[in-house]
Amino acid sequence: MTEPGKSSDQPGRQSPVLPSPVLPSPVLPSPGEAFAVWMRISLLSFGGPAAQIAVMHQIIVEEKRWLDEKRFLNALNFCMFLPGPEAQQLATCLGWLMHGIRGGLMAGLLFILPGFLSILLLSYLYVAMRGVDAFDGLLFGLKCAVLAIVAQSIRRLSRRVLKNRWLIGTALAAFLLLWIHALSFPYVIGLAVLAGLIGHRWWPHVLGGGLHGEPESAPAIAWEARVSDRGLSRTLMVCLVCLTLWFAPILVLIRTTGADSVWVKSSLFFSKAAVVTFGGAYSVLSYVDQKAVDEYQWITRQEMLDGLGMAETTPGPLIMVVQFVGFLAAARHSTGLSPWVAGTLGAILTTWVTFVPCFFWVFLCAPWLEQLLRKRWLNSALTSVSAAVIGVIGTLGISLATSTLFHARQSFFWGPCEIQIPEWSTVSFDAVAITVLAMGLTFAFRQGLAVTLATCVTVGLVLRFFQ
């Protein structure tokens, strides 16, 4: 599976190419030493999942030698099976391997914290400075750069996953079903799982060479006893604690604010999104775009692009963009509180229901890590999902591109389906020019994320000042 993340690197659930150094046996760190290192990793977590995973590999395996190569890669493959951002879940899993649940909480929370604080600050600035030429110009250039980043994500993920006609057909089917609004994101993912299981049963060779290969046997290292902790009482305790933490705040909100409040609706929606985020942030953003913009009308599509640009330039998982959505939704649609207080509460709740499930999946399933990775039918299903995710990201790219490059769109209905086509007379030539520049920097000149973003933001500011 893929998390598309926030980077010019491929964002999906992918394993970056990692070196295989010959290292001494791992040595268990103290909790204090681990805390300092996870804080350091969290502050370096720019560049999307591939870059974040590479940083963890460099520090945890090569520099500190706390894990051997095989256990690191097995943990990475395991996290690719789970819904949610794989880099954050990998940090949680590695922390769990070293210090149990307290280690997993420490590593996972520290990985989230810088991104949460950054997006919260940018959300305040976004509300306070909308309409200021300098700020609007910055966002304008940022949105055009994001289109190039999404395009590169689709290209790289396609080269990695779409190995045969079956997988190409799965990606195209997912794209068409979402583009014409025939099905919503969870149903598309469900059909992809079904297609993978059918392919495994009747044509196993078609999906056997997908993204999720079968690992070698588990290494015998110091953490093997922790991995074998599979007692029923432990499993029930993890379920009880995590599910209580997940849903207790929602129940309190229902009691205090009513079932129709924006906090309850957003908490329930993002809880649902957390369960179906196979394929990472870009895939779930297509779902969020469909629901938060079109159905709930919490934000506009332009604002979704603004939030995506913010998340691209801050540390932590790209999925933190949902925090921005939760902030704006609560700030605009709450009653009885100031927009600042309501928005802050909305941001906290959205982050809570998005990431508590991530810890739940890891703590619940990690003891079965090696066994899960050997299930061929599961590999086939998730390979099919990885292909569908490419189509999902494609619909997101089309939606964002038409919103950025055109000022208006027309809707055509065919039964229950809807197709949206841009009105060509409303094209924004400034946006087209910056987008072409971003595409050239990304694909022709192979510039990194920082160069592309800085160039597009600079051009956006210049164009805004001279208009």
N, C-alpha and C positions, 0 to 999 in steps of 0.2 A: 504494500500500500504506500501511498505517498502523503505527507503534510506539506503541502506546499507551504512554503514559508516565505519569508520575506527577503528576498535576495535576488541578485542577478544569477546566483547559483540556482540549480534546479530546486524548486521549493517542495516538491512532493515527498512522499515517503520513500526515501531512497537511501542507500548506503553509499557515502562518499568513499572514494578510493583511499584506503588507509595503508600505511606502511606496516611491515611485519618485522619489527626489530627482534633480535634475540635478547631477552631480558632475564635477570635473575628472578627467583620466586617472589611473588608479591608479598608485601609486608603491610599488616593492618595498621592504619593511622589512628591516632587518638581523636576523639570527637572535636577537641579544640583545633587541632591541625586541619581536620577535614572542614570545619566551619570556615577557616581563613581561606582555604583553597576554593570552596564553593562560592564564597563571596567574590573572589577574584574571577572565577569563571562567569558569574552572573554579570559582572561589569564589562566583560569581553564578549557578551552574547549578541553581537551585531552580525548581520550578514546572512540571516536565515538558517534553517536547520542544518544544511550541509556544513557551513562554516562553524556553527555552534558545536556540532558533533565532532568536527576535526579538532576544535580547541579542547574539548573534553578528552579526546584521545591523546592529544599531545601532552596534556598536563597529568591526567590520571594514569595512563599506561606508560608513556615514554619518560616523562620527567619524574613523577612521584613513584611510579612502579607499584601502585596499589592494586592493580588488576593485570592479569595477563591478557594477551591479544585475543585469545579464543573466547574467554568469558565476556570481554567487552563486546565483541561482535555478536555473540549469542544474545546478550542483553539488548543490543541494538535491533537485531532481528525480531526479538520478542516484542519490543515497543512498536514495531511497525505493524504488528497484528492489532493493536489497540486503537480505539477511536480517540482522537485528540492529537495534540502537538507532540510528535515523537521526540524532539530534543528535550523538552521539559520532562517527559515521561522517562527518557533515558537517564537524565540527572536523578530523578526520583528512584529509579531502579538501581542505579549504581550506589546511591546513598543507602538504600535498603540492604544491598548486598554487604556493605561494609559495617553498618551500625544498626541494622534492623529498621523498625518503623520510625524511630526518632531520627535516624540518618536519612531515611527517605523524605521525611517531612522537612528536614533542614535543607537538603539539596534542592528539593522541588520548590519550596517557598522562596529560597534565595534566588532561584532562577527566574521567578515571576516578579519579584519585588521591584527591580529597577524599571522594568517596562510598565508596571502598574503606576508607579509614581510619575514617570515621564508622560504617559498618556493622560493621566489626571491633570497634570499641569497644562498640557497642551489643550485639553478640553476647556479649562478655564479661559485660556488665551483665545481660543476659537470663539467662544461666546462673547467675550469682551471686545475683541478687535475685528469682528466681521464688519466690512465696509471701509476699513482702513486700507488705502491703496497698497502700501508695502506688504501688509499681511495677505491681501487678496492676490497680489502678484506672486508671492511665494507659493500659495496654494495652487495657483493656476499652473505654474511650471511643474510643481510636484505631481499634479494629476496626469499631465502628459507623460512624464517620466514613468509613472506607474504602468501605463499602457505598454511600454516597451518591456518592462519587467515581467508583466503577465505573459506577453508574447514569448519571451525567452523561456519562461517556465513551461509553457505548452510545448515548445520545440524540444527542450531537453528531456522532458518527461516522455514525450512521444518516442524519441529515439531509444529510450531505455526500456519502455514497456511494450510498445506496439510491434511485436515480433512477427505476427502472422495476421492473416485475414480475419480470423475469429476475433482477435483482440481489436483490430481496426474497426470491425463491424460493431463491436460492443461500444467503443468510444463514439462512433457516429450515431448509433441509436440513442445513447444517453444525451448527446448534444441536441438531437432533433426533438426528443420528448420534452426536454426542458425549454428549448427555444420556442416551441409552439405552445408552451404552458399546458401540455397534455397531462403531465404528472408532476408532482412535487419531488423535491430532492430525496426524501426518505424512501419513496416508492421506487425511484430509479435505482438507488443503491440496493434495495431488496431484489429487484429484477436482475441486477448484475450478480448478486450472490447466487440466485437461482440458476442463471446462465453458467456460472462457474461450476456449480455442482453437476449440472447436466453435462457440461464439457468433460468434467472429471470422470463421470460414469461411462460416457460413450466414446469420447475422443481424448483420452488422458494425455496423449502426446502433444495436443494443441496447447495445453496450459502447463505442461511439465517444465518448460524452460522459462517461466515467467520471473517476476521480480522476487519471489519468495522461494529461494532454494532451500533444500533440506540441509541442516547443519551437520557437522561431524559430531562424534560422540562427545559428551560433556567432559571437560577436564576435571581432574581431581585436585582441587585447590582448597584453601582454608575455609571457603564459604559454602562448601557442599552441604554441610549440616543445616545451614539456614535455608538452602533451596529445598531441602527435603522436609521442611516443616509444613506438613499438609493435613494437620489434624482437623476434624470436624468442628471442634469447639473453637479453634482459631478462626476458621472460615466464618462461622456464625457470628463471632465477635466482630470481625472486620466488617461484615455486612451490617450488623446492628449499628455500630459506631458511625460508619461512613454514610449510611442511608439516613440516619438521624441528623447528622451534620448537614447533609444535602437538603433535606426537606423540612426540617424543623423551622428554619427562618421563613420559608414560604407559608407554612401553616400559621405562624405568628402574624405574618402580614395579612393573610386572609381574615384572621380574627380582628385585627386592629384597623385595617384600611379598606376591607371589603374585597370580594373576589374580582371586582371589575377595576381595581386600581391598576395604574400603569406598572407599579412594582411587582404585583402578582402576575400580571400578564407577561411582562418581560422575563421574570424569573422562570415561569413555566416554559416559555418559548425557548430560552437559552438552555434550560435543562434538557429539553427535547433535542436541541441542536447538539449538545454535548454527547448524546448517545449515538448520533448518526454522523459524526465528523470523521468518518473514514475518508482518507485522502487529504487530511490536514486542512489548513486554514483556507486556502483558495476554494476548495470544494464547499466548505460550510459557508463561506461568504456568498456563494451563489444562492444558497438557501436563505441566508439572512437578507440578501438583497431582494429576493422574491417576496419574503414575508414582511420584513420591517419597512420596506419602501412601498411595495404595491398593496399589501393587505392591511397592515396596521397603520401605515403612513406616519410612522414615528419620525422618520428623516427622509430627505430627498436623496436621489441617486447621486447627485453632485456631492452631497455631504458624505455619502458612503465612500466616494472616491477620496475626499479630503481625509477621512479617517484612515483609509488604507495607506495614503501617503505618509501620514504621521507614524503609523505602525511600522512602515518600511524603514524609517530613519531613527528608530529608538531600539534599545536593547530588549531582548526577550522574544517570546513567540509572536508571530504575526497575528495569531488569533486574538491578541489583546485588542484588536480593532473593535471587537464586540463590546468592550468596556466603553469606548467612545459612543457607540450606538446606545448603550444603556444610559449613559450620562445625558445625551440629548433627549432621549425619549422621556426620561423622568423630569428633566428640567422644563420641558414644554407641556407635559400632560398631567402633572401632579396638581393637587389642590391643597391649600392649607400650609404649605411650606414655601420658602423662598426658592427660586430656581437653582441657586447655588447649593443649598442644602439638599434639595430633592435630587439634583443631578449627581451629587457626591454619593448619596445613598444608592441611586440607581447604578452608578459605576461599581460600587462595592458589591452589590448584590449580583450584578452580571458576572463579575470576576469570580465571585464565590461559587455560583452554580455552574460556571464553566470549568473550573479547575478542581473542585472537590471530586467530581467523577474521575478525573485523571488519576488522582491518588487512589481512589477506590479500585480502578482497574488494575493498577500496579500491585497494590497490597493484596488484592484478592487472587490474582492470577500468577504472580511471580514464582510461588513455590512449584508451580507446574511448568516452569519456563521451558525446560528441555523437552518435556513430553509434547507440549503444544507445538513446538517447532518441527516435530516429526510427523505431524498430521498432514498427509498429502492432500486430502480433500479440502482441508482448510487453506493450504497453499493455493490450490486451484481457485477456490472461491475468492480469495483476496487478490489474486492476480487479475481476475475478472473485474473486481472492484477498482483496482488500480487503472485498468483501461477505461472504465466508465468515468472515473474521476477526470480524465483528460477531456472528455466531452463536457463534463460539468464546468471545468475551468474555462473551456471554450465559450460557453454561454455567458459566463461572468465577463470574459474579455469583450464579447460583442456588446453586452449591455453597458459596460463602462465606456467603451469606445464611442458608441452612439451618443451617450450622454455628454461626453467631453467634446466631441468634434461637431455636434449639431445642437442647435437650440430647441428643436422640436422634433417630435416623432408622431407617426400615424399608426393607429391600430386597425388591423383587419381581422375579422372573426370568421371562423369556419366551424360551425357547431360549437362544441365546448372549447375549441382551441383558439388561441390568439397569437397573431404575428405582428410584431412592432417593427416598422420600417422608418428610417429617418427621413425627414423632409429635406431634400438636397439643397433647396434654396436657403436653408437656414445654417449652412455650414459655417464654422468659425475658422477662418484662414489662419489666424494666429495659433489656434490650437493645433491645426494640421501641421503648421511649420515646426512647432516645438516637438510634436510627436515624431515627425520625420527625422528631426535632429536626434531625438532620443533613440530611435530605431537604428540610425546610422552609427551612433556611438556604441550601442550595445552589440549590434551584429557585424557591422563592417569593420569598425576599429577595435572591437573587443575590449571596450573600457569597462571598468568595474562599476559597482553600484554607486560609490561615492562620487566619482567623476560625472557619471550620467545625471545624478540628482543635482549636484552643484551647478552644472552647466545649464540644465533646464530651469532651475530656480532663478538663476541669474538672468537668463533671457526673459523669463516670465516677468520679473521685476522691471526690467528695462521696457518691455512692451506696455506694461501697465502705466508707467510713469509718462510715456510719450503718447498715450492715447488722449 
